[in-house]
Amino acid sequence: MLLNVEHLKVEFHDYTVPFAAVEDFSLSMGEGEMVGIVGESGSGKSMTAHALMGLVRRAQVAISGKALFDGSDLLAMSRSQLRRYQGKELSIIFQEPMTSLNPTMKIGRQVEDALRIHTRLTTQQRRQRALEAMALAGLPDGEKLYGCYPHQLSGGMRQRVMIAAALVLHPRLLIADEPTTALDVTIQAQILDTLKEINRREGTAILFISHDLGVVKALCQRVVVMRHGLIVEEGTIDQVFYHPREEYTRQLIAARPTRRKLRGGVEHG
């Protein structure tokens, strides 16, 4: 088992009464598996991803439970231990690349960041690995884009840069936190095609987080439905979408707008 999360709880203590953003979250993922987490805003899905990546380490936050990655507990690691995994064994793609990419730094250097931290490659070797990652992420003419700044790229291309940076060290697990929300539907379909291809070619496991049930249905094999920090329902795509057990899941599915098929199997209203 690649990832085994047991009873994860994320509780904020900077309020008069502690607030649990995530409570009793458990999930297992195998190598190369694609699993979706869906839920409305505030359901705890992104907080779950950030906790697994070690991105919510604040004095006011209490994190408990286990997150075993290849047998090692991510939640019990020190900051220095966790840094050995971040970007190398597991990576994350965020929702809005313009807030994640450094506007003053060229694209090539940003894609190479993980290589500078985790390897001793030469400048030329890093450049070559970055160009390979950019090609894998579907970026055309990588040599030209390598010297560009984020503002010179379209939204879809910036998101592909984020994917390239996340893949440059060929991580075993990729967490995608609402990576297509800010994109139009055509570019959204292209990005999902790219993630499918990465999963097929690299065998990368993908934990895909979204509020869009249609997107998760098109990409993933299993799905977890969250509400108010709790798992409401989980199962295969067919089980959850066609035979939901819980009323909340049925309401989410019924609330989807009338949809039409787009290229790549993505549905959109």
C-alpha positions in Angstrom: 0.0 0.0 0.0 1.5 3.4 -1.0 -0.6 5.6 1.2 -2.6 4.6 4.3 -4.3 7.4 6.2 -5.8 6.5 9.6 -8.1 8.7 11.6 -6.6 12.0 10.5 -7.8 15.0 12.5 -6.9 18.6 11.9 -8.1 20.9 14.7 -7.7 24.7 15.0 -7.1 26.0 18.5 -7.0 29.7 17.7 -10.7 30.0 18.6 -12.5 30.1 21.9 -13.9 26.6 21.0 -11.5 24.3 19.0 -12.7 23.8 15.4 -12.1 20.5 13.6 -11.6 21.2 9.9 -11.0 17.5 9.3 -12.2 14.7 11.6 -11.6 11.0 11.4 -10.4 10.9 7.8 -9.1 7.5 6.7 -8.0 6.5 3.2 -5.8 3.9 1.5 -4.2 4.2 -2.0 -2.2 1.7 -4.0 0.6 2.4 -6.5 -0.7 4.1 -9.6 -4.3 4.5 -8.3 -6.4 7.6 -9.0 -8.7 8.6 -6.2 -10.9 11.7 -6.0 -12.1 13.7 -3.0 -15.2 15.7 -3.6 -17.2 18.1 -1.4 -18.4 21.7 -1.2 -16.2 24.6 -0.1 -15.3 24.1 3.6 -15.8 20.4 3.5 -12.1 19.8 4.6 -10.9 18.3 1.3 -8.0 20.8 0.7 -7.1 20.8 4.4 -6.7 17.1 4.2 -4.3 17.4 1.3 -2.3 20.2 3.0 -2.0 18.2 6.2 -0.6 15.2 4.2 1.9 17.4 2.5 3.0 19.0 5.8 1.7 22.5 4.9 -0.4 23.3 8.0 2.3 23.2 10.7 1.1 26.1 12.9 1.2 26.4 16.6 -2.6 26.8 16.7 -3.3 23.6 14.7 -3.3 20.1 16.2 -2.9 17.3 13.8 -3.4 13.7 14.9 -3.8 10.3 13.4 -1.4 8.5 11.0 -0.5 9.0 7.3 1.7 6.1 6.4 3.5 6.7 3.1 5.3 3.5 2.1 5.2 2.6 5.8 6.6 5.9 7.1 4.3 8.2 9.1 4.3 11.6 7.4 2.5 13.2 10.4 5.2 12.1 12.9 8.1 13.4 10.9 10.2 16.4 11.8 10.4 19.2 9.3 13.8 18.1 8.0 12.6 14.5 7.6 9.5 15.6 5.8 11.5 17.8 3.4 13.1 14.6 2.1 9.7 13.5 0.8 8.2 16.8 -0.3 8.7 17.2 -4.1 10.6 13.9 -4.4 8.2 11.1 -3.3 5.0 13.2 -3.2 4.2 16.5 -4.8 1.2 18.8 -4.9 -0.4 21.0 -7.6 -2.4 24.0 -6.4 -5.5 25.6 -7.7 -4.2 29.0 -8.9 -0.7 29.0 -10.4 -0.4 32.8 -10.4 -0.3 32.7 -6.6 2.0 29.7 -6.5 4.5 30.6 -9.1 7.1 33.4 -8.4 6.3 36.3 -10.8 10.0 37.4 -10.7 11.5 34.1 -11.5 11.8 32.4 -15.0 9.8 29.3 -15.6 12.8 27.0 -16.1 14.3 27.8 -12.8 11.0 27.3 -11.0 10.5 23.8 -12.6 14.1 23.0 -11.4 13.5 23.9 -7.7 13.1 20.3 -6.5 16.2 19.2 -8.4 18.3 21.8 -6.6 17.0 20.6 -3.2 17.1 16.9 -3.8 19.9 16.2 -6.3 23.5 17.2 -7.1 22.9 17.5 -10.8 24.9 20.0 -12.8 23.2 23.1 -14.3 22.9 21.5 -17.7 21.6 18.3 -16.2 18.9 20.2 -14.3 17.9 22.1 -17.4 17.6 18.8 -19.4 15.4 17.3 -16.6 13.3 20.4 -16.5 12.7 20.3 -20.3 11.7 16.6 -20.0 9.2 17.4 -17.3 7.8 20.3 -19.3 7.3 18.0 -22.3 5.7 15.4 -20.0 3.3 18.1 -18.8 2.3 18.9 -22.4 4.2 22.2 -22.8 5.3 22.8 -26.4 8.6 24.5 -27.3 10.1 24.0 -23.8 13.4 25.7 -24.9 11.5 28.9 -25.5 9.3 28.7 -22.4 12.2 28.0 -20.2 13.3 31.6 -20.2 9.8 33.1 -19.9 8.1 34.6 -16.9 4.7 33.4 -15.6 2.8 36.5 -16.8 3.9 35.7 -20.4 2.0 32.4 -20.3 -1.7 31.6 -20.6 -3.6 30.2 -17.6 -3.5 26.7 -19.0 0.2 26.9 -19.7 0.9 28.2 -16.2 -1.0 25.2 -14.8 1.2 22.9 -16.9 4.3 24.6 -15.5 3.0 23.7 -12.0 2.5 20.1 -13.2 6.0 20.0 -14.6 7.5 21.3 -11.4 5.6 18.7 -9.4 6.7 15.9 -11.8 10.4 16.8 -12.3 11.5 14.2 -9.7 8.9 11.6 -10.8 7.1 11.4 -7.5 5.1 8.3 -6.6 2.1 10.3 -5.4 0.7 13.5 -6.9 -1.9 15.5 -5.0 -3.9 17.8 -7.3 -5.8 20.4 -5.3 -8.5 21.8 -7.5 -6.0 22.2 -10.4 -8.6 22.9 -13.1 -11.1 25.1 -11.2 -9.7 28.4 -12.6 -9.5 27.1 -16.2 -12.1 27.2 -19.0 -13.7 23.9 -19.9 -11.6 23.2 -23.0 -8.3 23.7 -21.2 -9.7 21.8 -18.2 -10.2 18.8 -20.5 -6.7 19.1 -21.8 -5.2 19.2 -18.3 -7.2 16.1 -17.3 -6.0 14.3 -20.4 -2.4 15.2 -19.3 -2.9 13.8 -15.8 -4.4 10.6 -17.3 -1.4 10.2 -19.5 1.0 10.9 -16.7 -0.7 8.2 -14.7 -0.5 5.8 -17.6 3.1 6.5 -18.6 4.7 7.1 -15.2 2.5 5.0 -12.9 2.0 8.0 -10.7 -0.7 7.7 -8.1 -3.0 10.8 -8.1 -5.2 12.1 -5.3 -7.5 14.5 -7.1 -9.4 17.1 -5.1 -12.4 18.9 -6.6 -15.9 20.3 -5.9 -16.8 19.2 -9.5 -18.2 15.7 -9.5 -18.1 15.4 -13.3 -14.4 16.0 -13.4 -13.7 13.4 -10.7 -16.0 10.9 -12.5 -14.0 11.4 -15.7 -10.6 11.0 -14.1 -10.7 8.7 -11.0 -11.3 5.1 -10.2 -12.6 5.7 -6.6 -14.1 8.7 -4.9 -14.5 10.0 -1.3 -17.3 12.4 -0.5 -16.6 14.9 2.3 -18.9 17.2 4.3 -18.0 19.3 7.4 -14.6 17.6 7.7 -16.1 14.1 7.7 -16.2 11.3 5.1 -19.9 10.9 4.1 -19.4 8.1 1.6 -16.7 6.4 -0.4 -16.5 3.7 -3.1 -15.8 3.1 -6.7 -17.0 5.6 -9.2 -19.9 3.4 -10.3 -20.9 2.7 -6.7 -21.0 6.4 -5.6 -22.4 7.9 -8.8 -25.0 5.3 -9.7 -25.8 3.7 -6.4 -25.2 6.3 -3.7 -26.1 5.2 -0.2 -26.2 8.6 1.5 -28.8 11.4 1.0 -26.1 14.0 0.9 -24.3 12.3 -2.0 -27.6 12.0 -3.8 -28.2 15.7 -3.4 -24.7 16.5 -4.7 -25.3 14.4 -7.8 -28.8 15.8 -8.4 -27.4 19.4 -8.1 -25.1 18.9 -11.0 -26.2 21.0 -14.0 -27.3 19.4 -17.2 -24.1 18.3 -18.8 -22.6 17.6 -22.2 -19.6 15.6 -23.1 -16.4 17.3 -24.0 -13.2 16.0 -25.5 -11.3 13.7 -23.1 -14.5 12.5 -21.5 -14.9 15.5 -19.3 -18.4 16.6 -18.6 -19.4 20.2 -18.1 -22.6 22.3 -17.9 
